[in-house]
Amino acid sequence: MLNNYVSNAHIASLKKIVHKKEDKPELVYPLRLSILTQFYPPDYAATGQLIEELAINLEKLGNDVRIFTGQPGYAFQKDSAPTKERMGKILIQRSRISRILNGRIRGKALNGFVFFLRAALHLIKKVNRNDILLLTTAPPFLPLIGYLAKLFFDVPYVCLIYDLYPDIAVELNVVPAHNLLVKWWDWLNKQVWQNADSIIVLSSTMKERVQDKCPEIGDKIAVIHNWANPDRIVPIAKQDNWFAHKFNLVNKFTVLYSGNMGRCHEMDTILATAQLLQNEPVEFVFIGGGAKREACIERVRQIGLDNCQFLPYQDKQDLPYSLTACDLSLVTISHGMEGLVAPSKFYGMLAAGRPVAAICEPHSYLRSLIAEANCGAAFSNGDAVDIARFIRRLAADRELAQQMGIAGRYYLQFNFTPEIIARQYLKTLQQALEAQEIRQTERRRRRNSKWGQRRIKRLSS
């Protein structure tokens, strides 16, 4: 299950893999890309930050990138942002409409629907047959615009699935599985996927979920992971980290949960682990927000735990310090959510050079990644006893923790940097354009064939 140390041979083997990959770089050609997504900086939603980094790296590869997005939804100090911005070859256009409601479910649904309408109007005005569309599932029904654009304007599109709906809503008991809305939504998803030129998912288990629902699109699904920038997030010793000093974490073994504490994330197991370790020199730090945050704070108060700190989302520039102010990072997926979501926080943890403990189901893709990287351990939901045992082991063996962190960072550098992932996206987008060219050529051939047959018929008469 867990090696005593991460061997130098393991790290050397990773180096050989990356050098082998870089020996024969793939040839790429520029394209005109339009990305539609509700969230984008200054919004602090993780999906928006990832899209920004993707756009920047695709622009560096010589592509013309245009973003259509909404006004800030999670930003700290800004309720609005410029309706038009340009960064190099990246043009950012934002909807003029800000959030209508701040409610968690109904408000998000209404805001998403309004953005969907604005995005559709924008596309009608700005659509270009030479573009290719990349549509995220933020909001979940946004890819429908791609289907309509292809139907009416013959514009190719690629779906980027961050979260799989309506399955999440069913799993969270928001709607029953037999609900007519669910059946209609599933049918609509199939129409969108079948007509998409490619579908990008974030994990192997997400691919299995999509393929189970629509087997005929299996050859169009590309698994492309999220990423983190190892040049921006670098390991910092706690004694040299101002964030660790500010929150009194330097001399305690610190376990960090950073990110959304939402309905799809397993928080009960973490709190149960904290309760088991409440009389030991271990500190649990929770950074972020989400639907479960207040409930977690209330439970900590009720139990009387004094080894838990709750901090708000941190500014992006402070992320390299908050992620390295710990000795162990946690990533979780609630039971039943495997393949429906894919936590983006995992990759930043690897970049920070800290070991990772994942709380997930036995078939989770996180288990295979952690095992391959040799950067931590994975545990089942509810397995607080074994997690506490693992924390005690790392607290007693700091060299083991350090070696795991180093191995995880190496693994990220060889597999999940922005540059590596951007090239994977570009390859998929180019294949989608090639598929469109084949379709257009075939249509021209058929049209010319029909024209020729009619001409022959007229001449013969």
N, C-alpha and C positions, 0 to 999 in steps of 0.2 A: 504493500500500500504506500509506504513512505520510505524513501531511501534515507540513510543516515546523513549523507552529504550529497550535494550535487557535484558530480565528477567533472574534472576538466575535459575528459573525453566527451562528455555529453555536450558541453559548450563548443568544443572543437567540431563535433559533428554538425551542429547548427550552423557554424561558420561555413563548412563545406557546402551545405545546402544552399545558403544564400549566394555564395560565390558562383556555384553552378548555375543558379537562376540568372545571375547578372552577366554571365559570359555571353549570352545570346539575347540581347534586348530586342523586344518586338518592335517592328516598324509601325508607326502610327501616323495618321494624317488628321489635320484639324477639322473641326465641325462647328456648326452653330447649334448651341444647346440652350433650350429654355427650360428652366426648373420652376415648378410650381409647388410651393410649400407654405403652410400657414405661419410657421415659426422661423424667424431669422433674426440674428443680432440687430439691435441691442436686446432682443428677447433672450432670456437665459435658458430657455428650453434646450435640452441636450440635442434634440434633432436639429434645431436651428443652428447651433454651433457647429455640428458636424457638416451640415450642408454648406456653411460658409467656408470651412476648411477644404471641403471637396471642390467647391467652385474656384477657390484660389489655386489649388493644385492643378485643376483642369485648365485654368487660364495659363498657368506656367508652361503647360504642354502645348500652348499655341492655339487654344480653342476660344471661340467667342461665346461667352456665357452670359445669359440673361436670367435674372431672378424675378419672379413675381411672388410677393409675400404679403403678410398682414401687418397691422400695427402691433406693437409689443403687447404680449399677453402675460409674460412672467417677469418682465424687466423690473428692476428695483426702483429706479428713480425717474424713469421716463414713461409717460403715458402715450407718447406719440413719437414718430421718427419721420425724417424727410420722405416725401412721396417718391422722390427720385434721387439716386446716388450713382456715382460711377467710381469704380476702383479698377484702374487699368482697363482691361477688356471686359470687366464684369459690370453689367448694368443692373442696378437694383431698383425695382419699382414696387411700391407698397400701396395697398388699398388705402383709400382715404377714410375708411370706416374703422373706428376703434372698437374695442370690446363693448358689447351691448349689456351683457349681464356677466357678473363675476361668479355665479353659482357653479358648483363643482360639476354637476352632470348636465342639468338642463341648460345652464349658461354656456358650457363648452359646446354642447350640441348646437345651440342657436348661433353662437359665434362662428362655429365651423360651417354651418349652412350659409350664413351671410357671406363668409369668405369664398365659399364654393361659387356662389352667384357672381361675386365680383371677379373671380378668376375666369369664369366662363365668359363674361363680357369682355374682359381684357384680351382673352385669346381670340375672340371673334374679331376684335379690332386689329390685333397685332400678328395674327397667324401668318406664317410663311411656310410654303411647301418645302423649302430647303432646310427648315429647322427639324430638330428631333426633340421631343418632349420627354422630360423626366419628371414624373409625378409621385410625390410621397403620399403615404397614408395619413397625412396630417392636414386636414381632417380625414377620417377613414374612407369617405366616399369620394375624395378628390380624383382618384384615377378614372372615374366615369367621364371626366372632361376629356381625357386622352382618347377614350373610345369614341366620343362624339366628334372630336377633331379629326380622327382618322376616317370616320364614317362620312363626314361632310367635306373635308378638305384634303383627305389622303395624306395626313401628317403622321409619321411614325411616332410611336410612344413606348416608353419603358416604365413599368410600375416598380416603385421602390417600397417594399412592404416593411414598415417598422413594427406595426402591431396588427394582428390578424383579427379583424371584426367581420361578422358579429360574434365570433367564437368567444372573445373576451367577455362581452356582455352576457353571454349565456353562462359562462363559467363563473361569473360574479353574481349570478342570479338576478341580474337587472331585467332580463326577459327570459321566458321559458324557451327551451329548444324547439318546441312545436309551434311557437308563435308565427303567425303569418308574415310578420315583418322579417323575422329571421330567415324564413324560407325565401321570401322575395329578395333579401339582401344576398343570400347565397347564390341565387340564380343570377343576380346582377354581377356579382363578383366573377362568376364563370364567364359571362359575356365579355367582361372587361379583360380577363386573363387570356381567353382564347383569341382575342383580337389584338392583344399586345404583341409587340415585336420582341420583347424580352421581359422577364420578371426577375427582379433582384430581391433576394431574401438575405437575412443576416446570420442564419445558422443552418446547419444540416437538419436539425429537428423542425425548423420552420419550413424547410423545403418539403419534408415528409408530410407535414400538415396540409400544405397547399396541394401537393400532388395527390394526396388521398381524396381531397375534395374535387379535384379536376385532373384525373390521370392523364388525359391527352396532352397536357401542356408540359409534361416532365422535361422534354428536351429544350424548353425555353427558359427554364429556371436556372439562374446563376446564384450561387452562394458567395456573397462578398461580405466579409466581416466589417465591423466598425474598426476604429483605429484610435491611436493617440500619437502625439508628436513627441518623440524622445529628445528632441532638441530643446523643447520648451519645458517639459516635465523631466527633471533630472533628479537623481537621488541626492538628498541633503541630509546630513547627520542631524539628529534631533538637537544636539547641543549647539548647532550652528543655525538653527531654524527659529526665526522670530515668532512664527505661529505657535510652535511647541512651547516656547517660553511664555508667550502671552496667556496661554490657557493651561499652564502648569502641567505639561505632559512630558517634560524631559526625563524625569526620574521614575516614571511609571511605565509599565508595559501597556501600550496603548492599542486598543482595537478600534478601528475606524469603519463606520458606515457612512459613505458620502454619496448623496444623490437623492432621488425621489423616494419618499416613504409612502408609496401608493398601494392601491388595492392588489396589484400584481406582485408585490414584494413581501417576502416572508420576514416579519418583524417579531412575531411571538417567540420564535426559537432564539433570536438574539437576546431578547429580554430574559428569557429563561436561563440562558448561559450567564448573563450578567448577574442574575440572582445566585447562581451556583458559586460565582467568584467574588461575591460582595465583600468577603473578609480577607481577600488577597490583594496584593499591590498591582491590580489590573484596572485600567480605566477604559470605559466605553464612550466613544465620542460619535454623536450622530450629527451630520451636517446636511442640511437641505430642508425640504418641505414635503407636502403631499397629504393625501387624505388620511393617512394613519398617524401622522405626526402628533397631533394633539392627544390622540388615544394612547400613544406610547408614553408621552409625558405624564398623562394622568395615571397610567399603570405604574410607572416608576415612583410617582408620589405615593400611591396607595401602598405599594410594597415597602417603601421606605429605603430605596436604593440610593446610596450616596456615591456610587461609582459610575454614574452616567451623566454626560453633558450633552445638551442639545443646542446646536448653533444654527443660524440661518444659512441660506445659500451664500457662498463667498463670491466676491468679484472674480472674474476670469483671470485677472493678473495675479491673484493670490492662490490660484489652484495648485501651482507647483509647490507651494509651502504647506497648504492644508493636507495634500495627499501624502506628503513625506513627513508629517508630524506624528506618525504612528509606527507601530512595529508589526502590525498585521491588518490587512484590509479584508472587508467582508463584501460578498456579492450574493444576492439571494433572488430566487424565483419561487413564488408561491406554488403550492401543490395544485396541479391541474393546468398551470400556465406555461409549461414547457412547450416551446415551439410557437407560442402565441406572442411572446415578447422576447427581446434579447437585450440584456442590460449593457448599455454603452460604457458604464463606469469601469467594467472589467479591464479595459485596455489602458485607461489612465493609471490603474493600480499597477499594471505590469511596468509601465514607463517609470513609475515612482521607485521601482526597485524594492518593493515590499512583498513579502509572501502573501498569498491569497487563500482565504477559506471560502468555499462556495457552499451555499445551502440550496439544494436542488434535488430533483428527482433522479432515480438511478440511471435513466436513459438520457440525461441532459448532455448537451454538447459541451457544457462547461467542464464536465468531468474529463472528457477526452483531451481538451485543450490543456487543462492543468496537469494531467498525467504526461502529456507530450512535452510540456515545458518544464516539468518537474519543479513547479514553483509554489506548491502548497498542497492542499487536500480538499476533498469534497465530502459533504455530509448530507444525509437525508433530512427532510423537513421534520422538525421535532427532536432531532438528535442532539439535544443540548449537552448531555453528559460527555459524549465523544468530542464535541467541539471544545468544551472546557478542558478536557484532557489534552487536546492538541495545543491549546493556548498555554497551558502549564508547561508543556514540553518545549515550546518555542521560547517561553520566558526563561526557562532554565538553560537553554542552549542557544545563545544569541548568534553563535557562528552558523548554526543550522539555518536560522532565520535569515541571516545575511546571504548565505549561499543560495537559498531559495529565491530571494529577491533579485540577486544577480542573474540567475537563470531565467526568471520571468522577463526581465528587461531585455536580455539577449533574444529571447523568443519573440518579443514584440519587434525589436529592431530588424529581425529577419523576415517577419511575416506581416506586420500590421502597422507600418508607418504610413503617413498620408501619401507619400510618393508611390509606394507599392500599391496601395488601394486605389489611388486615382488612375493608375494604368489599367487596373482590372476593370474599373468603371468605363474607361475609354474604350477598351477592347469590346465590352458588351454593347456599348452605344454604337460603335462602328459596325458591329455585326447586325444590329437592328437596321441601320441605314442600308447595309448591303442587301438585307432581306427586302427592304422597300424597293431598291433598284431592280431586284429580280422580279418583283411583282409588276412594276411598271413596264419592264421589258416584255414580260409575258402578255400584259394587256395590249401593248403596242403590236405584238406579233399577232394576237387574235384579231385586233382591229384591222390590221393590214390584210390578214387572211380573208376576213369577211369582205373587205373592200375589193380585194382581188377576185373573189368568187362572184361578187355582183357585177364586176366589170366584164369578166369572162362570159357571164350569162347574158349581158346586154349585147356584147359583140357577136355571140353565137346566134342571137335572135335576129 
